[in-house]
Amino acid sequence: MAEPVKTVEELLEELDGLTGLARVKREVHRQVAVLRVEKLRTEAGLKSPTITRHLVFVGNPGTGKTTVARLVSGIYKALGLLSKGQLVEVDRSELVAGYLGQTATKTADVVASAAGGVLFIDEAYSLTAGDLGADQYGREAVDTLVKEMEDRRDDLVVIVAGYPEPMEVFIAANPGLASRFRTTIEFENYSDDELTDILTGLAEAADYELVPAAVDKFQEILAATARDSSFGNGRFARNVLEAAIGRQAWRLRDVKAPTKDELRQILAADLTDEAEQTPPTEPDPTAPDPTAPDPTAPDRTAPDANAPAERAQPDGATDESVPDDGVQPDSARPDSVRVEQSEQGEQA
């Protein structure tokens, strides 16, 4: 079943409901006013200056360019300026072919699919990469695009998007582009508060809830994140939420029957990869001292009752003076005994 066609007022209300983008909203409202009056003047039989409807969107990734392009296509359709109002989103790979001569055909086919709506070319500056647009495949795509824009000027709007400086170079690379893209809309980076609103809005739309501590943690993450040209803005917030949902599932892996609140709530710990630290425990004063001797262990210093008794020795005698057989050597006998034995030996 086809969705009901939205009015200009409904689409503008949807635009105004987006987080941030104050400058973008103001410029889109201005464009709508100009195009509406132009249409009314034409219907009244008055002369109207040729007003280009093609747009340049400049800004970092994740600042809502595709979302706004989709709304613009609907607004132009509601104003009667486009017959279908569909959005066809492409990049260089969908316009440039592998061989010279094929690119023109490929680009023309893409433009034909967007006829009656909006052709949105992301990172359009990649078509003129190199010194002075030395990329001959990209130049062929641009030349074909300019021709198609002219041939279909009454029922086609082209929006090119990318980083600010490269887009200036892209527009200047071809005189046909400069004459057709006269309106540039700048998409600024989101503030911390706006990114927080985006994160909580995405969570609510998915039936999750960030507890206050999790919101504070996200603010800390934003404060520590560099805001260079690679910063993802809205994509950053979406990636944080997706990662948090994964960590929440892992946190609940051993909970057999989690409550509805546990299934919905995103905690501060779910926003980081840091492992939870277990606080050190105080020693138990009643626990035994591991360094104290074991009272049940045998006393190594006490005599062994099963060991054989030692023989008594004369005063001054040593172990070496009394052999195991009990016979004393001659050196240990009295002189009278030695003499008697000597005499017996001579008699024998």
Phi, psi and omega per residue, in radians:
M1 nan 2.229 -3.095
A2 -1.222 2.513 3.113
E3 -1.256 2.564 3.120
P4 -1.145 2.498 -3.135
V5 -1.249 2.263 -3.119
K6 -1.510 2.612 3.107
T7 -1.449 2.935 3.091
V8 -1.037 -0.742 -3.114
E9 -1.102 -0.698 3.128
E10 -1.159 -0.703 -3.137
L11 -1.217 -0.686 3.083
L12 -1.153 -0.619 3.086
E13 -1.137 -0.682 3.086
E14 -1.133 -0.698 3.080
L15 -1.076 -0.815 -3.111
D16 -1.154 -0.381 3.128
G17 -1.386 -0.151 3.104
L18 -1.217 2.603 3.118
T19 -1.249 2.320 3.084
G20 1.190 -2.563 3.059
L21 1.037 0.661 -3.099
A22 -1.028 -0.782 -3.125
R23 -1.151 -0.688 3.137
V24 -1.116 -0.808 3.140
K25 -1.046 -0.741 -3.130
R26 -1.097 -0.745 -3.104
E27 -1.217 -0.675 3.121
V28 -1.148 -0.730 3.089
H29 -1.054 -0.695 3.133
R30 -1.141 -0.755 3.114
Q31 -1.064 -0.710 3.130
V32 -1.095 -0.741 -3.139
A33 -1.112 -0.756 -3.131
V34 -1.116 -0.803 -3.092
L35 -1.210 -0.592 3.113
R36 -1.151 -0.785 3.138
V37 -1.161 -0.675 3.112
E38 -1.056 -0.744 -3.139
K39 -1.127 -0.744 3.133
L40 -1.132 -0.670 3.122
R41 -1.137 -0.697 3.119
T42 -1.123 -0.753 3.123
E43 -1.146 -0.478 3.132
A44 -1.504 0.006 3.116
G45 1.438 0.267 3.130
L46 -1.597 2.691 3.076
K47 -1.303 2.504 3.128
S48 -2.337 2.412 3.076
P49 -1.164 2.657 3.114
T50 -1.267 2.010 -3.127
I51 -1.929 2.080 3.138
T52 -1.258 2.420 -3.122
R53 -1.799 -0.077 3.141
H54 -1.301 2.598 -3.016
L55 -2.293 2.665 3.009
V56 -2.008 2.154 3.072
F57 -1.859 2.138 3.114
V58 -2.112 2.477 3.140
G59 2.784 2.960 3.136
N60 -1.315 2.909 3.138
P61 -1.052 2.644 3.035
G62 1.285 0.342 -3.124
T63 -1.735 0.209 3.025
G64 1.620 0.290 -3.066
K65 -1.134 -0.771 3.141
T66 -1.161 -0.707 3.126
T67 -1.049 -0.793 -3.140
V68 -1.193 -0.641 3.101
A69 -1.064 -0.686 3.112
R70 -1.132 -0.694 3.106
L71 -1.182 -0.669 3.120
V72 -1.084 -0.722 3.130
S73 -1.080 -0.683 3.093
G74 -1.193 -0.682 3.131
I75 -1.129 -0.767 3.132
Y76 -1.111 -0.633 3.090
K77 -1.160 -0.750 -3.130
A78 -1.154 -0.515 3.102
L79 -1.368 -0.163 -3.121
G80 1.483 0.247 -3.123
L81 -1.557 -0.348 3.095
L82 -2.234 2.558 -3.055
S83 -1.440 -0.482 -3.081
K84 -2.071 -0.827 3.122
G85 1.451 0.306 3.112
Q86 -1.368 2.765 3.083
L87 -1.973 2.171 3.074
V88 -1.960 1.988 -3.073
E89 -1.799 2.195 -3.111
V90 -2.422 2.947 2.979
D91 -2.347 -2.965 -3.058
R92 -0.982 -0.737 -3.045
S93 -1.067 -0.431 -3.117
E94 -1.621 -0.007 3.108
L95 -1.989 -0.512 -3.040
V96 -1.777 2.328 3.116
A97 -1.700 3.102 -3.084
G98 -1.421 -0.243 -3.096
Y99 -2.355 2.610 3.078
L100 -1.078 2.464 -3.117
G101 1.683 -0.534 3.108
Q102 -1.457 -0.438 -3.097
T103 -1.110 -0.708 -3.137
A104 -1.030 -0.764 3.141
T105 -1.160 -0.754 -3.121
K106 -1.111 -0.751 3.130
T107 -1.149 -0.743 3.140
A108 -1.088 -0.661 3.126
D109 -1.155 -0.686 3.117
V110 -1.135 -0.770 3.131
V111 -1.090 -0.684 3.131
A112 -1.083 -0.643 3.133
S113 -1.206 -0.380 3.127
A114 -1.656 -0.063 -3.132
A115 -1.004 2.338 -3.072
G116 1.576 -0.047 -3.127
G117 -2.514 -2.565 -3.067
V118 -2.049 2.267 3.004
L119 -1.721 2.047 -3.101
F120 -1.884 2.006 -3.108
I121 -1.885 1.882 3.138
D122 -1.467 2.513 -3.094
E123 0.891 0.865 -3.069
A124 -1.089 -0.440 -3.114
Y125 -1.103 -0.339 3.118
S126 -1.146 -0.264 3.112
L127 -1.290 -0.394 -3.138
T128 -2.052 0.626 -3.135
A129 -1.148 2.675 3.122
G130 1.740 3.085 -3.105
D131 -1.198 2.049 3.102
L132 0.949 0.661 3.118
G133 1.205 0.764 -3.066
A134 -1.239 -0.186 3.118
D135 -1.293 1.817 -3.038
Q136 -1.227 -0.489 3.089
Y137 -1.188 -0.767 3.106
G138 -1.121 -0.690 3.127
R139 -1.096 -0.670 3.116
E140 -1.114 -0.688 3.112
A141 -1.137 -0.725 -3.140
V142 -1.153 -0.773 3.131
D143 -1.053 -0.712 3.121
T144 -1.177 -0.693 -3.140
L145 -1.076 -0.777 3.141
V146 -1.072 -0.748 3.128
K147 -1.109 -0.777 -3.138
E148 -1.136 -0.647 3.107
M149 -1.087 -0.647 3.124
E150 -1.255 -0.754 -3.108
D151 -1.163 -0.540 -3.073
R152 -1.979 0.513 -3.001
R153 -1.089 -0.401 -3.094
D154 -1.503 -0.229 -3.073
D155 -2.526 0.656 3.110
L156 -2.685 2.347 3.020
V157 -2.152 2.316 3.119
V158 -1.983 2.279 3.051
I159 -2.080 2.132 3.085
V160 -1.873 2.506 -3.033
A161 -2.426 2.707 3.104
G162 2.865 -2.990 3.106
Y163 -1.154 2.629 -3.041
P164 -0.998 -0.981 -3.037
E165 -1.147 -0.838 3.099
P166 -1.053 -0.540 3.136
M167 -1.233 -0.574 3.055
E168 -1.075 -0.748 3.124
V169 -1.140 -0.695 -3.132
F170 -1.083 -0.837 -3.114
I171 -1.118 -0.646 -3.108
A172 -1.330 -0.219 -3.056
A173 -1.286 -0.310 -3.092
N174 -2.476 2.141 -3.132
P175 -0.996 -0.546 3.131
G176 -1.171 -0.561 3.099
L177 -1.236 -0.768 -3.097
A178 -1.076 -0.579 -3.111
S179 -1.413 -0.297 -3.085
R180 -1.819 -0.419 3.116
F181 -1.876 1.570 -3.087
R182 -1.817 -0.240 -3.096
T183 -1.983 2.107 3.116
T184 -2.009 2.276 3.116
I185 -2.016 2.175 -3.091
E186 -1.658 2.280 3.088
F187 -1.818 1.945 -3.100
E188 -1.435 2.773 3.047
N189 -1.119 2.596 3.089
Y190 -1.315 2.578 3.032
S191 -1.360 2.993 3.122
D192 -1.069 -0.744 3.141
D193 -1.134 -0.672 3.134
E194 -1.185 -0.694 3.101
L195 -1.150 -0.613 3.078
T196 -1.139 -0.708 3.080
D197 -1.101 -0.688 3.121
I198 -1.129 -0.771 -3.130
L199 -1.087 -0.848 -3.126
T200 -1.164 -0.597 3.092
G201 -1.156 -0.737 3.092
L202 -1.106 -0.692 3.141
A203 -1.130 -0.795 3.139
E204 -1.102 -0.675 3.134
A205 -1.125 -0.478 3.115
A206 -1.689 0.166 3.118
D207 1.167 0.700 2.994
Y208 -2.049 2.869 3.124
E209 -2.417 2.174 3.049
L210 -1.490 2.104 3.096
V211 -1.193 2.780 -3.102
P212 -0.923 -0.691 3.139
A213 -1.117 -0.576 3.112
A214 -1.223 -0.654 3.076
V215 -1.100 -0.756 3.109
D216 -1.092 -0.692 3.135
K217 -1.127 -0.691 3.107
F218 -1.108 -0.672 3.077
Q219 -1.076 -0.673 3.093
E220 -1.135 -0.710 3.129
I221 -1.103 -0.744 3.124
L222 -1.091 -0.714 -3.116
A223 -1.124 -0.466 -3.108
A224 -1.688 0.042 -3.088
T225 -1.769 2.255 3.127
A226 -1.186 2.502 -3.130
R227 -1.909 1.070 3.088
D228 -1.586 -2.949 -3.058
S229 -1.191 -0.267 -3.141
S230 -1.592 -0.058 -3.122
F231 -1.132 2.347 -2.992
G232 -1.493 -0.116 -3.141
N233 0.917 -2.049 -3.113
G234 -1.064 -0.596 3.095
R235 -1.141 -0.608 3.104
F236 -1.058 -0.813 3.133
A237 -1.094 -0.726 -3.138
R238 -1.135 -0.711 3.125
N239 -1.138 -0.677 3.105
V240 -1.075 -0.755 -3.129
L241 -1.141 -0.771 -3.131
E242 -1.081 -0.706 3.105
A243 -1.171 -0.673 3.133
A244 -1.130 -0.674 3.110
I245 -1.095 -0.686 3.096
G246 -1.132 -0.728 3.132
R247 -1.200 -0.612 3.100
Q248 -1.088 -0.755 3.117
A249 -1.072 -0.695 3.122
W250 -1.186 -0.643 3.122
R251 -1.136 -0.564 -3.096
L252 -1.659 0.176 -3.016
R253 -1.066 -0.541 -3.109
D254 -1.731 0.052 3.115
V255 -1.541 1.935 -3.031
K256 -1.184 -0.685 -3.092
A257 -2.358 1.305 -3.128
P258 -1.150 2.593 3.116
T259 -1.313 2.961 3.125
K260 -1.098 -0.698 3.111
D261 -1.126 -0.705 3.119
E262 -1.108 -0.605 3.127
L263 -1.275 -0.438 -3.092
R264 -1.633 -0.590 -2.924
Q265 -1.401 2.349 2.997
I266 -1.812 2.104 -3.113
L267 -1.631 2.924 3.133
A268 -1.049 -0.652 -3.129
A269 -1.132 -0.373 -3.124
D270 -1.346 -0.163 -3.081
L271 -1.642 -0.068 -3.130
T272 -2.352 2.868 3.097
D273 -1.620 0.002 -3.078
E274 -1.148 2.328 3.100
A275 -1.282 2.541 3.131
E276 -1.194 2.330 -3.135
Q277 -1.589 2.241 3.088
T278 -1.470 2.121 -3.099
P279 -1.138 2.529 3.132
P280 -1.110 2.487 -3.141
T281 -1.646 2.559 3.097
E282 -1.295 2.506 3.120
P283 -1.153 2.516 3.133
D284 -1.450 2.044 -3.097
P285 -1.142 -0.366 -3.132
T286 -1.529 -0.147 -3.117
A287 -1.310 2.536 3.138
P288 -1.162 2.616 3.125
D289 -1.337 2.059 -3.100
P290 -1.128 -0.329 -3.123
T291 -1.553 -0.163 -3.130
A292 -1.329 2.601 3.122
P293 -1.153 2.629 3.122
D294 -1.418 2.066 -3.102
P295 -1.185 -0.316 -3.133
T296 -1.527 -0.135 -3.131
A297 -1.345 2.574 3.130
P298 -1.151 2.579 3.118
D299 -1.443 1.969 -3.088
R300 -1.238 -0.306 -3.100
T301 -1.557 -0.242 -3.127
A302 -1.404 2.587 -3.135
P303 -1.190 2.603 3.128
D304 -1.511 2.109 -3.088
A305 -1.180 -0.389 -3.112
N306 -1.557 -0.101 -3.118
A307 -1.347 2.542 3.122
P308 -1.112 2.509 -3.125
A309 -1.223 2.535 3.122
E310 -1.424 2.475 3.097
R311 -1.250 2.523 3.103
A312 -1.293 2.495 -3.116
Q313 -2.075 2.553 3.075
P314 -1.066 2.745 3.084
D315 -1.017 2.323 3.104
G316 1.468 -0.110 -3.136
A317 -1.465 2.716 3.113
T318 -2.124 2.977 3.110
D319 -1.041 -0.582 -3.098
E320 -1.256 -0.431 -3.079
S321 -1.401 -0.268 -3.135
V322 -2.132 1.793 3.131
P323 -1.176 2.931 -3.114
D324 -1.123 -0.473 -3.112
D325 -1.432 -0.041 3.068
G326 1.439 -0.073 -3.127
V327 -1.565 2.216 -3.120
Q328 -1.401 2.464 3.033
P329 -1.207 2.857 -3.104
D330 -1.017 -0.615 -3.074
S331 -1.184 -0.290 -3.103
A332 -1.767 -0.035 -3.106
R333 -1.546 2.774 3.064
P334 -1.194 2.761 -3.073
D335 -1.094 -0.619 -3.101
S336 -1.121 -0.650 3.132
V337 -1.200 -0.730 -3.136
R338 -1.103 -0.735 -3.109
V339 -1.109 -0.770 -3.120
E340 -1.061 -0.753 -3.134
Q341 -1.150 -0.611 -3.117
S342 -1.161 -0.749 -3.135
E343 -1.141 -0.694 3.099
Q344 -1.081 -0.612 3.136
G345 -1.197 -0.670 -3.126
E346 -1.219 -0.647 3.141
Q347 -1.133 -0.679 3.131
A348 -1.154 nan nan
